[in-house]
Structures are given as C-alpha cells and as structure tokens.
Amino acid sequence: MNKLAYLILNVLKDAGAINKMSSMSAPDVHYEIRESKYSYSAVYKKLKQLTIMGHVMMGIKDGSSNTYYITSTGMRVAESLKD
C-alpha cells in the first residue's frame, strides 16, 4: 500500500462512494487529487490494483466510463493507515 492508494481510498470514502450507485469514475477521482503529482494513468492503474485487492469494487457504468466505490475492507484499511 502506498500514498496514492491511501489518497484514492480516502477520496472515495470522503465522497460517499460506498456502493454501486454512488461510485466515482477514474477521472473524477483524479480530479479530486489533482494537486498531487500523480497522473491520470497512475490513478487508473492503482484503481485496478485496489479492485484486485478487494479494497475497491466496480460500480455501474457512467456512459462508457467504469466507476469505483470503496468496500468495507477498503474502509478498514484506510482507517488503519490513518493512525
């Protein structure tokens, strides 16, 4: 787990992206962490990794874009990293 993963988990949690209907697209997540040094492709790749790890799940499509939301496991990980 690195800083980008932590940022993504917190963006999803703070935005209330906790289920399929309230999920966020990768561009939306990138926009929320825009002041950081991370590119869109880095955010997208990390979202895919977090999905494989079970910390993030795919929501419903927004047009042609995939969307993502944080799982309960992802919330626990984000909370544990905060300390």
C-alpha positions in Angstrom: 0.0 0.0 0.0 1.4 3.4 -1.0 0.4 7.0 -0.6 -1.6 7.0 -3.9 -3.6 4.1 -2.7 -4.3 5.8 0.6 -5.4 9.0 -1.3 -7.7 7.1 -3.6 -9.3 5.2 -0.7 -9.9 8.5 1.2 -11.3 10.3 -1.8 -13.8 7.5 -2.4 -14.7 7.4 1.3 -15.0 11.2 1.7 -17.1 11.5 -1.4 -19.5 8.8 -0.1 -18.7 6.4 -2.9 -19.7 3.4 -0.8 -22.0 1.5 -3.2 -22.6 0.9 -6.9 -25.0 3.9 -7.3 -22.7 6.4 -5.6 -19.5 5.3 -7.3 -17.0 7.6 -8.9 -15.2 7.4 -12.3 -11.4 7.4 -12.5 -11.4 11.0 -14.0 -13.4 12.1 -11.0 -11.0 10.5 -8.6 -8.1 12.0 -10.4 -9.7 15.5 -10.3 -10.1 15.2 -6.5 -6.4 14.5 -6.0 -5.3 17.0 -8.8 -2.9 18.9 -6.6 -0.8 15.8 -6.1 1.9 14.8 -8.5 0.0 11.7 -9.8 -1.0 11.4 -13.4 -4.4 10.1 -14.6 -2.8 6.8 -15.8 -1.2 6.2 -12.3 -4.6 6.8 -10.7 -6.3 4.4 -13.1 -3.7 1.7 -12.7 -3.9 2.0 -8.9 -7.7 1.8 -9.0 -7.3 -1.5 -11.0 -4.9 -2.8 -8.3 -7.2 -1.8 -5.5 -10.0 -3.6 -7.2 -7.9 -6.8 -7.5 -7.1 -6.5 -3.8 -10.7 -6.1 -2.9 -10.4 -2.6 -1.4 -12.4 -1.1 -4.3 -15.2 -2.5 -6.4 -16.6 -1.5 -9.8 -19.9 0.4 -9.8 -22.3 0.9 -12.6 -21.1 2.4 -15.9 -21.3 6.2 -16.3 -21.6 6.4 -20.1 -18.6 4.5 -21.3 -16.6 5.0 -18.1 -16.2 2.5 -15.3 -16.9 3.7 -11.8 -15.5 2.6 -8.5 -16.5 2.6 -4.8 -14.7 1.7 -1.6 -15.6 -1.6 0.1 -15.8 -2.2 3.9 -12.3 -3.8 3.6 -11.0 -0.7 1.9 -12.5 1.5 4.7 -10.8 -0.6 7.4 -7.5 -0.3 5.5 -7.9 3.5 5.1 -8.7 3.8 8.8 -5.8 1.6 9.9 -3.3 3.7 7.7 -4.6 6.9 9.2 -3.1 6.1 12.6 
